[in-house]
Amino acid sequence: EQNVDKTWKDCLVGWDDQGIPYTEMSRRLLAMGHVVSPTTIQRLLALPPKLEKEYSPRPETIPPDLYPAVRSHIAKMYEDDDEITLSSLLQSIETEFGLQLSEYPVERIRKEVGYVNLDVRYGHSVRLANRQPRVDWCKARIEENCTFRKHIFTDESMIQLDSNSRKVWVLSTARDRRIKSTFKHPQKVLVWGGISWKGPTNLVVLDGSCRVDAVEYCKILRDGYVEWERENFGGKSLLVQDNAPCHKANITKEFLKREEIEVNYIRHVHTQMRRVIEVDGKPIKD
């Protein structure tokens, strides 16, 4: 059997909290390329957490009476600026406490406090004008105990048919294999679809060069939405779409009115709506 690395051990803990059986965990790991039996998974989850020895710096590095203050200062600096450089942090400690530290004690304290280094992921920042309306909308849905049983969330996305990997694994003696032939303008398709309580809608696939204006969007709704909605919801659903220009055009509004389609607009909120509430309406960055 192949040992599970720390990343997948963390996954096992999450799956265990969800009550997923060991056999299902083993199947998921197999799909990810890890051969781990249910018995091994049970043993890994039963292992006690590995505790690291508490860090005690030498007195000549950080005097014992200053250590709590230095530790708190480092934690606060990372809390105020999670992108602060190590050199700036060392300069701050020297200014505040008169200590010239190396990188090692700062790294040990940072690890002891619980800070880890992760790749930055960016998301749309919420504009000030849209912040409060989103919070109000989310709170209203929470008060209504809305389960979105009649909502159909739709969107379109461009898909590239050719691979575009930025990483490649090759032997050190065969570095010429890193050179790959590729098309200057790879073929793309535009896919429109929706999800709902009763399953996915029909998919509409268009050529990547197609410009989706109001007329084309009405054709998409006619081909992929109208008939499907009537078969599954009987005309009693709520179409949820974003504020793209073709969604708000007069031609589209007339089509929706003629087909008696009730619409609710979202403004690129997705999973960020809940997070906006959590941070009390402040800008978010994922």
N, C-alpha and C positions, 0 to 999 in steps of 0.2 A: 504494500500500500504506500501511496505517496503522502508524505507529511503535509499538513496544512500550514501555510504561512500565517503570519499574524493578521494580515488583512482578512483572510477567510475565517480565522478564529473569531474576529469581531463580528463577522456576518453570522456565525453560528450562535453567538450570544443574542443577537437581534431576533433571529428565527426562533430561538428557544423562548424568548419573551412573548412571541406571537403564538406560541403553542403548536408550532409546526412539528410533526412527527420526525423521528430520526431518519426513517426511510425516505421521506420527502427531502430532508436536508441532503442525504447522500445522493439522491437523484439530481438535485440542483448543482451540487459540487461536481458531479460527473459531467454535466452539461458545460461546466466551466473549465473542464480539463483536469479535475482533481479526483482521483480514485480514493474514496474514503468510505469505509463501511459504517453502518449505523452504530456498531459496537464501539468503534474508534471515536465517533462523534460523541457518544455518551461519556466516554472516558475523558475526552478533552473538556467537555462542559463541566465535569465533576472536579477538574483540577483546581486547587485553590489559586487565587490571584498571586502573581509574583510581585512581592513588595521589594522595592529598592531601598538600600540603606540610606537613612536620612543624611543629608549633606551637612558636614560641620567643617567650615573653612578654618584654615590655620590662623592663629591670632595675628601673625604678621601680615596676612592677606586682608582679612576683615576682622577687626577687634570684636570680641563677643558682645560688647555693649552696643556696638553699631550694627550688628548683623540683622536684627529685626527691622530696623529702619531702612537698611539697604534693600532687604528683601521686599518690603512694602513699596519702596520707591521703584524698584524694577517692575513689580506687578502693575503699579499705577501708570508707569510710562508706556507699557504695552497696552494697557486698557485705553489710554488717551489716544495713542497712535499705534495701530497694529502693523504699520509699515515702517516703523522707526528702524534705522540702521544700527548695527552693533557699535560702530564708532561713535555715533551720536549718543547712544546710551552710556558708553564708557565716559564720554566727555561730561555728560550730565552728572554721573556719579562723582567724578573728580571735582566738579564745581560745587556740588551739594555737600559732599563729605570729605573732600580732600584726599580721596583714595585713588591711587593709580592701579587699576585692576587689569588683569589679562582677560582674554575671552572665556577661559575655562570656568571661573566661579560664576560668571553671568549665565553661561550655558547651563550649569548645574542648578542654579537658583530658578532659572526659567523653566527647566524641566520639572523641578520640584513643585513649582507653583501650578504647573499643568498646561503650559503653553506648548503648542505643536506648530510645525511649519506646514502649510498647505498651499496648493496652487490657487491662485486668485481666479475667481469666476465672477464675471460681470453680468449684471442684469439691468433692465431699464430703470432709470431713476424716475421716481414719481414727481411730476411737476407740482409746484405749490398750488396751482389753480385746481388740479384734479385730486389733490390729496384728501381733503375733507369730504368731497362727494363720494369717494371710494369707501372711506371709513363709514360714512352714513349708510351707504348701500349694504355693506357687509353686516353692520349691526342690525339693519332692518331684516335681512335674511336670517340672521341668527335668532332674532326675536320671533320671527314667523315659524321657526323650526323647519325651514325649507329643506326638502330632500331632493329637489330638482327632478322629480319624477316626470314632469311634462316638458322639461327643457331639452332642446336639441342644440348642442354646441357645435358650431361649424367653423371651418377655416380652410384656407388653401395653402399649399406649400410647394416650393420648387424642389425637385429631386434630380440629382445628377446621376446618370446611368453608369458612368465609368468611375473606377476607384480613384481616390485622390489622397492616399496615405502619405503622411509626412515622416513616417518612421519605417525602417526596414531592418531586418535581422540578416546579416551575412557573415561569412567567415572572414577573419582578418586577412586571409590570403586571397580572397576573392572580392576585393572592394569595388571592382568594376561592375559588380552586379547591382550596386546602388543606383546605377544610371538606368532609368526606365523610360521607354518611349511613351508619349502621351499626346493626346490631341490638343491643339491650341484652343479649340472651342468645343469642349465635350458636349455630347447630346444631353439635353435636359427635358423633363416633362413637368407639367404643373398638375398637381393632384388636389382635388377638392373632395372633402368628406366631412362627416359629422358623427358625433357619438351621443348616445342618449341612454336612458334607463332601459329601453327595450333593444339596445344593441346599436351597431353602426349603421349609418345610412349607406346608400349606394355610392360608389366612388365615381367621380368624373375625372377623366385623364385628358389633358390637353397638351398640345405641343409647347415646348418651352419658349418658343418665340411668340406665342400667342399673348396679345395684350388684353388683359381682363378689364374691360370697361363695363359700363352699366348694361349695355345690350348683351354682351357675352355673359355677364353674371346672371342675368335673367334666364338665359339659355341653360346655364348650369343648374339653377334652381328648378327649372322645368324638367330637365332630364334626370337629375339626381335626387331631388327633394320632394316635389309635390306629390307624386304618386306614392312614394314610399311613406310619406307622413300620413296620408289618408288611409293607407292600409294598416298602419301600426297605431296611429293616434286618433284617427277619425276627424282630423281638422281641429283638434283641441289642444295642440301642443304650442310651445313658445319657441320660436327660432331665435337663437342667440348668436350674434355675429359682432365683429369689431367695427370700428368707425372708418373703415377704408372708404375712399371716395366713391367707388362703384357701389358700395352698400347703401350710401346715403343719397345717391342721385335721384332726381325726380322720376326718371324712367323706372328705376328699381322700386321706388315707393308706389308708383301707379300699379306695377305688376303685383306687388305684395297685397295692395288693397283689392285688386281685381280677383286674386286667388284667395282672399280672406286669410292671409297668413299673418299671425300676430308676431311682432318682433320685439326683441329686447337687445339693446346695444351694450357691449362691454368695450372698455378702452384698454386693450392689451393688458388686462389685469392678471388673468390666470391664477397661479398659486400665490402671486404677490399680494392679493387682497387680504388674505389672512395675516400675512407678515406685516402689512402696514398697520393693522390693528395692534399687533404684538408690540410694535415699536412706537405706539402712540402717534402715528401719523408722520413720523420723521422719515427723511429719505433713506432708502434701503440700497444695499449693494451686496450682491451674492457672488 
